[in-house]
Structures are given as structure tokens and as C-alpha cells.
């Protein structure tokens, strides 16, 4: 409370991977001008239902509109199956998104039409033909999911 009470901390990206800790942080900061944003997609929906202000994950560097869609619809009972599908998509593709990151996400953004290089300041591993193939599949799978959900993207 010593950080949130005076307004020193208003944003927290939680990377603890621990839903119990997140719930406790939310309890301790209830009523303050403070937002907890969960980085771990495995329990993203549960975290949002517990009161997280949003999500702050690397997946947002691939498809921010999908993360926004999840934040907007996580509690919509009419979209319960779609919400579960989106969260499972994020979980199933976690390894490919983390592999050779951020090079892989920059390549993904190139595929989306953004004029961005894949340059990084640090060595994150080799962007091999095998990794490229995985990211290409991720792009195809994401495009199909986005179309199924009727999410429009303007680039």
C-alpha cells in the first residue's frame, strides 16, 4: 500500500505467473488509482475476472486487437466458447511467440503489412527457416481466428 496510496505506482505489469499472488495484489490495492496488467496468458481470463485492469503480454506485439477483444469480452456469457478458444489459441502458440522474440514478432508484423525491420539490439537466437515456418503458420492460424471472430483490422 505504501506505493499505491500516495499514487507513486499506478501501473503494474505482473509477470509472477501466480494467480493467487495477483488476487492478493488486487485485494491490497482495491480502491486505489492503480491498475494491474497480467502478462501470463495461461490464466488471462481468470485474472481479468479477478479484477485485473488488462493484459500486458508479448502477444500484444503480434496481434493487439486479439488481446483487446479478449479484454472486452472475457465476461460475456454469449461468447464463452469464443473466449475459451482465444485463450487456448494464445496458450497453444506461446512457445512460437516467445521463441527468438522480438525478431519473430517483428517478422509477424511485416507479414501484417507494417514497414518494420527484424533488427534487435541483442542476440535473441537464430531466426531459422524452421522458426519462420512456425511464425508463418501462426499468422495463418491467427488470420483464420480473426476472421471467425469478425475482428476488423485497419493497417
C-alpha positions as CSV (number, residue, x, y, z in Angstrom):
1,X,0.0,0.0,0.0
2,X,2.9,2.4,0.5
3,X,3.4,2.6,-3.2
4,X,-0.2,2.9,-4.4
5,X,-1.5,5.1,-1.5
6,X,0.4,8.2,-2.5
7,X,-0.1,7.5,-6.2
8,X,3.5,6.6,-6.8
9,X,2.6,3.5,-8.7
10,X,-0.5,3.4,-10.9
11,X,0.5,0.7,-13.3
12,X,1.9,-2.8,-12.6
13,X,2.8,-5.4,-15.2
14,X,2.5,-8.6,-13.3
15,X,4.8,-11.4,-14.5
16,X,4.6,-13.6,-11.4
17,X,2.7,-16.4,-13.3
18,X,0.8,-16.8,-10.0
19,X,-2.9,-16.2,-9.9
20,X,-3.0,-16.3,-6.1
21,X,-0.5,-13.5,-5.9
22,X,-2.4,-11.5,-8.4
23,X,-5.6,-11.8,-6.5
24,X,-3.8,-10.8,-3.3
25,X,-2.3,-7.7,-5.0
26,X,-5.7,-6.8,-6.3
27,X,-7.2,-7.1,-2.8
28,X,-4.5,-5.0,-1.3
29,X,-4.8,-2.2,-3.9
30,X,-8.6,-2.2,-4.1
31,X,-9.9,1.4,-4.1
32,X,-6.6,3.0,-5.2
33,X,-5.9,4.6,-8.6
34,X,-3.9,1.5,-9.6
35,X,-4.1,-1.0,-12.4
36,X,-2.6,-4.5,-12.5
37,X,-2.0,-5.8,-16.0
38,X,-1.3,-9.6,-16.2
39,X,1.5,-10.8,-18.6
40,X,0.7,-14.5,-18.3
41,X,-1.8,-15.8,-20.9
42,X,-2.5,-19.1,-19.3
43,X,-4.7,-17.5,-16.7
44,X,-5.6,-14.3,-18.6
45,X,-9.4,-14.8,-18.3
46,X,-9.3,-15.7,-14.7
47,X,-7.0,-12.7,-13.9
48,X,-9.4,-10.4,-15.7
49,X,-12.4,-11.9,-13.8
50,X,-10.5,-11.3,-10.6
51,X,-10.2,-7.6,-11.4
52,X,-7.0,-7.1,-13.4
53,X,-7.2,-3.9,-15.4
54,X,-6.0,-5.6,-18.5
55,X,-3.3,-7.7,-20.1
56,X,0.4,-6.7,-20.8
57,X,1.8,-9.6,-22.7
58,X,4.1,-10.1,-25.6
59,X,1.2,-11.5,-27.6
60,X,0.0,-7.9,-27.9
61,X,3.1,-7.3,-30.0
62,X,1.7,-9.8,-32.5
63,X,-2.0,-9.1,-32.5
64,X,-3.1,-6.3,-30.2
65,X,-6.6,-6.4,-31.5
66,X,-7.0,-10.0,-30.2
67,X,-5.8,-9.0,-26.8
68,X,-8.3,-6.1,-26.8
69,X,-11.0,-8.4,-27.9
70,X,-10.3,-10.8,-25.0
71,X,-10.3,-7.9,-22.5
72,X,-13.6,-6.6,-23.9
73,X,-15.4,-10.0,-24.0
74,X,-13.9,-12.2,-21.2
75,X,-17.1,-11.9,-19.1
76,X,-19.6,-12.1,-22.0
77,X,-21.5,-15.3,-21.4
78,X,-22.8,-15.3,-25.0
79,X,-19.2,-15.5,-26.2
80,X,-18.0,-18.0,-23.6
81,X,-16.9,-20.6,-26.2
82,X,-15.1,-17.9,-28.3
83,X,-13.3,-16.5,-25.2
84,X,-12.1,-20.0,-24.4
85,X,-11.0,-20.5,-28.0
86,X,-9.0,-17.3,-27.9
87,X,-7.3,-18.1,-24.6
88,X,-6.5,-21.6,-25.9
89,X,-5.0,-20.1,-29.1
90,X,-2.8,-17.9,-27.0
91,X,-1.7,-20.8,-24.8
92,X,-1.1,-23.2,-27.7
93,X,1.1,-20.7,-29.5
94,X,3.0,-19.4,-26.5
95,X,6.2,-21.2,-27.5
96,X,6.4,-19.9,-31.0
97,X,5.7,-16.4,-29.9
98,X,8.4,-16.5,-27.2
99,X,11.0,-18.2,-29.5
100,X,13.5,-15.7,-31.0
101,X,11.4,-12.8,-29.6
102,X,11.2,-10.0,-30.6
103,X,12.6,-10.9,-34.0
104,X,9.7,-13.3,-34.6
105,X,7.1,-10.6,-33.6
106,X,8.7,-8.1,-36.0
107,X,8.6,-10.6,-38.8
108,X,4.9,-11.3,-38.0
109,X,4.2,-7.5,-38.1
110,X,5.9,-7.4,-41.5
111,X,3.5,-10.1,-42.7
112,X,0.7,-7.9,-41.4
113,X,1.9,-5.1,-43.7
114,X,3.9,-3.0,-41.3
115,X,7.1,-1.5,-42.6
116,X,9.3,-2.7,-39.8
117,X,12.8,-4.4,-39.7
118,X,13.6,-7.5,-37.7
119,X,16.7,-5.9,-36.2
120,X,17.2,-6.2,-32.5
121,X,19.9,-4.7,-30.2
122,X,20.6,-8.0,-28.6
123,X,21.2,-11.6,-29.8
124,X,17.9,-13.4,-29.2
125,X,18.8,-16.6,-31.2
126,X,18.7,-17.7,-34.8
127,X,15.8,-16.9,-36.9
128,X,16.0,-20.1,-38.8
129,X,13.8,-21.4,-41.7
130,X,12.1,-23.7,-39.1
131,X,11.2,-20.7,-36.9
132,X,10.0,-18.8,-39.9
133,X,7.7,-21.7,-40.9
134,X,6.3,-21.7,-37.3
135,X,5.6,-18.0,-37.4
136,X,4.0,-18.3,-40.9
137,X,1.7,-21.0,-39.5
138,X,0.9,-18.7,-36.5
139,X,0.0,-15.9,-39.0
140,X,-2.3,-18.2,-41.0
141,X,-4.0,-19.6,-37.8
142,X,-4.4,-16.1,-36.4
143,X,-5.9,-14.8,-39.6
144,X,-8.5,-17.6,-39.6
145,X,-9.3,-17.0,-35.9
146,X,-9.6,-13.2,-36.5
147,X,-12.0,-13.9,-39.4
148,X,-14.0,-16.4,-37.3
149,X,-14.4,-13.7,-34.6
150,X,-15.2,-10.9,-37.2
151,X,-12.4,-8.7,-35.8
152,X,-11.6,-6.0,-38.3
153,X,-8.1,-4.7,-38.6
154,X,-7.0,-1.4,-40.1
155,X,-3.4,-1.2,-41.1
